[in-house]
Amino acid sequence: MKKYLIILTFLSLFISCTIREVPSAAFYYWKTIFKLSKIEKQCLRDNHVKKIYVRFFDIDLDDKRQPFPVTAIRFETVTNGFEIVPVVYIKNKVMLNDKLDIKVLAQKTYDFVNQINIKNKIKIQEIQIDCDWTLKSRDTYLSFIEHFKAISGKTLSATIRLHQIKYFAKTKIPNVDKGVLMYYNMGVIAPDSLNSIYDRSIANKYLESLKKYPLEIDVALPIYSWAVHIRDHRVIGLRNKIDVSNFKKDPNFDFKNKNYFTVKQSNYKKGTFYKENDVLKLESISQENLLEMAKDLNSNLKQIPKEIIFYDLDEINIKNYEKDIFQQVITRF
């Protein structure tokens, strides 16, 4: 009997050691109206998604340089069955305001999050703060995090950029329960051929730093695309979530290759003026890019992330990928 118990104990230990934890899939929702389409709902079901990170509002400065919330979320789809994590995006210039009352901002931010939750009968466990703080805004931002955490009493997460990880001795580490590495927006938006959303050569300069970063981090990966609007060799704007197939059918545009459209004749399209000879440079993330990112990150992270959060949940983005791509990605970790 004792022999069998030893064997069973050994087997259970062996099985527990060989079962590898896989991160769960989650999504950011970054539209001003929370209304899930059939395709979006199906994507959530297919990937067993339990958590959605929803942008609740941005914080900007008004004409009197006072912080105020803009583009607050409105819910038209019930959130039953999902854990909603409110995300508040704070522009860095808010933290650079020398007249900022940090305690007041922290309280008002939490109050507005709470107001939205009460109105929509949403119970939350976590709040996320999204701010690309710099050395100049560092102390103000870190102080805001301290006050907000004390006020909310919730699990608090914060977005972390690659440069904030590599130079954390200078940029410091926010006092949050976890960070979310934003593995995108790596380059400069420019008229050249580089992809500003993801550039492996840039990412490689930061990857080794992940092993030294002391904060627990999950990972956010891009599934969005945009078009860089170029006129006379200068960037004049970004065109988000454009339907490439729609542009291909439009006789006013000439699809030169997989990355560029040229405007053949001046026209308006969805409220945007396109002048003859303007150029649209398409920047997107391929399935191969996503799998490459997962491989590189897995080789450099200290531990397996608990979540891989895809940015962002929108059928325009989802249609660009095979159905099982999100599962393929998370199993690479």
N, C-alpha and C positions, 0 to 999 in steps of 0.2 A: 504493500500500500504506500509505504514511504517513498519507494522507487517511482511509483506513478505520480505522486505529488510533486516530486522533484522534476520529472519530465514535463508535467503540466505547467509548473512555474516557469521552467526554461522556455517552453513554447509561447507562453503568454508574454514573456519579456521579449522574445524574438519578434513576435508579431507586432508588439507595441513599438519596437525600434524600427521595424521595416515599413510601418504605415506612415506615409509622408503627408504632412499637413499641406493642403493646397489653399491659397488665399481665396477669399470669397470675392465675387464680382459686385461692384457697386457702380453707380453713375452719378455724375453731376447733372443737375437740371438748371439751365441758365437762361430760361425765357421769363418774360414778365407775367405771363399767364400760365398757371399750372393746369394743363389740359392734355392728357395723354392720348395719343392716337392709337389706332388698332395695332399698327406696326410697333410702336413704342411699348405698348402693353405686352405684346407677344415676345418682344426682346427681353423684357424683364422676367417673364415666365420661363423662357427658354434657358436663361442664365441663372435661375433660382435667386434672383436679386431680392434682398430683404431691406436694403438701406439705400435711400436716395438723398444725396446732398443737394439741397435746394437753395439757390440764391434768393434770399429774402429781400434784400435791398442793398444799394450802394450808399456810401457816405461821401459826400463832396463838400466843397465850400461854397457858400452863397456870395452875393455881391459885397456883403459886409464881412466876408472872411469868417463866417460862422459855419460850423458843421451842420449839415442837414441831410436827411435821407432822400434818395431819389429812386425812381422806378421800382417801387415796392411790388412784391409779388401779389397776384390775385389767384385764388384757387377756384377752378371750375370742375376739377376732377377730385373725388374724395380720395383720401390718402390711406384708407383702411387697408391693412395687410402689409404696409411698409413702415419702416422706421424712418422718419423724416429728420434730417439734420439741417437746421437753418445755417446758411452761410452768409456772412456779412462781409462785403467787399469794401474796404476802406482805402481811398486813394492816399498815396503817400504824402501828397501836399497837405492833407489834413493834419498829419503827424508833424509836419514841418512848420505849422502855424504857431508862432511864438506866443499867441494870446490864447491858446487852447487850454480849456479847463478839463483835464483828463478825467477827474472823478465824475464831472457832469456828463461828459461824453459817454463814459462807461455805463452810467446809470440810464441815460436816455436810449442808448443802443439796446440794452437789455429790455427796457420797458417796451420798446417798439417790437422787438422779437416776440416778447410775451403777448403783446396786444394781437399780433397776427395769429399766434398759436391759439389764443382764447377764441377769437372770431371764427377760426376754422376747426376748432375742437381737435387740435393736434397736441399730443403729449410727446415731449422730447426728453432725450437722455443726454444729448450732446449738442454743442454749438461750435461752429468753426469760424475763425476769423481769417480773412484773406487780405493780406497787405504786403506789398513788396517794399519793406522798410530798407532804409539805407543807413550808412554810418551816421549821417546827420540827424536822421529821425529815430535812430535806434533807442535812445534812452526814453524818449516819449512813448514810443510803441511798447517797449517792455513794461513801462509803468502802466500803460493802458491795460495790457494783458493781466497784470497783477490785480488791478481794481476790478476788471470785468470778471475774472475768475472768482473773486471773493463775493461779488454781487450775485452771480448766476447760480453758484452751487452745483453746476452741471459739469459733466466731462467736457473739457475744452481742448479743441485741436486747432492747429494753425498751419497754413500753407507755408512751405519752405522752398526757396529757389536754390538752384545749384550753387550759385556764388555764396549764398548764406551758409551752405554746408562746408564748402572748401575753406572759407575764411571765418569759421564760427568763433575763433578766438577773438576776432575783432567785432563781428556783427552780433555776437552773443547768441544765447539760446533762450527763446521765450519760455516762460514757466507754464507750459501746457502739458496735457496728459499724453499727447502724441503729435507728431508732425506729419504732414502729407507732402511728399516731394513732388513738385510740379515738373514733370520731365518733358517740358515743351517750352515754346517761345524762347528758343536758345540763341537765335541770331538776330541780326538787325534787318528790319524790313527795308529792302532796297531793290532797285531795278535790275540787279545782276541775277545770275542764274542760281544762286544759293537759296535753300529753303529755310526761312526764318523760324518755322515751327519746330523742325528737328534737323539737326546736323550732327552726325555721329562723331565727326572729327572734333567738334566743340565739346560734345558730351564726354568724350574720352579724357579730356583735360581735368574733369571733375570726379570721375567715377571712383578713383582710388580713395578719395576723401570720405566716401560713404562709410568705409570701415572704421573711421575714427570718430564719426559723429555720435555723440552720447545719447541723443534722444531717440526713442522708438519712432520709426517712421513707416507709414504706408506709402503707396505710390499712385500718382495720378498720371495716366497716359492719354495722349491726344487721339481723337478720332474725327476731329473737325478739319475743315479746309476753308480756304478763302482765296480771293483773287486780289493781287496787288495792282491797283489802278495806276498806270504810268502815263505821263504826258510830257513830251519833250525831254525824255530821259530822267524825269523826276517823279517820285511817288506823290500822288495827290490824294490817295485814300485807300481804304481796305473795303472790299465788297464781301461781306460775310454770307455764308450759306447760299451761294449761288447754285442754281441747277445747271450743271454743265451741258446736259443734253438739250436744255432749252436754248442755250446760247448757240449750240451747234446747228440748231434748226433755224436760227434767226439769220436772214440774208444780210443783215447789217454787220455781221461779225464773220471774220475769216479765222478758222481754226488752223493755225500754222503747224503746230505739233502738239504733243500731249500736255505741254505746259503753257502755251501761249495762244491768246486770241488777239487779232488786230481788228480795230474798228474800220470798216470799209466806208461807212456813211454815218454822219452825225445823227444821233438819235437819243431819245429818252427811253429808259427801261427801268420799270419799277421805281420811278422817281429819281433816278440817277442819270445825269447827262453824260453821254459818251461822245467825244469829239472824234471826227475823222483822224485816223492815224494813231489814236490812243492805243495803248497795249494793256492787256490784262494778263498778268503772270499768275498762273494757278499754283498754289502751294497746298499740298495734301499729304496724308500719311497712308502709305500702302500697308497691306497685310504683312508683307515682308519686313517693313519698318517696325511694326508692332512686335513681331516675333524677335527681331534683332534687339530691340530695346529690352525685352524681357530677358533675353540671354545675357546681355551685358550687365544688366542690373543684378540678376541672380548671381553672377560671378563676383559681385563687389559688395553686396549688402551684407551686414553682419548677421542678420537673421531674416527668415522668410516673412514678408509682410503679411499682415492679417487680411488686408484688403487691397485690391487693385481697383482704383476708381477711374472710370473712363469719362473723358470730357469731350463732348457732352451728349446727353440723351436727346436725340432729335432724329426723326425718321429720315431727314435729308442726309444725315451722317450714316445712319444704320444701313441704308440702301447701298452704300459703297463697299460693304463687306459681306463675306460669306457668313452664313448663319452661325457657324460654330467658331468663328474667329476669337471671340472673347474667352471661350473655354480653352481654346488652344493657347492663348496668351497666359492665362492664370496657371495653367499646368506647367509652364516653363519655369516657374519659380519653385 
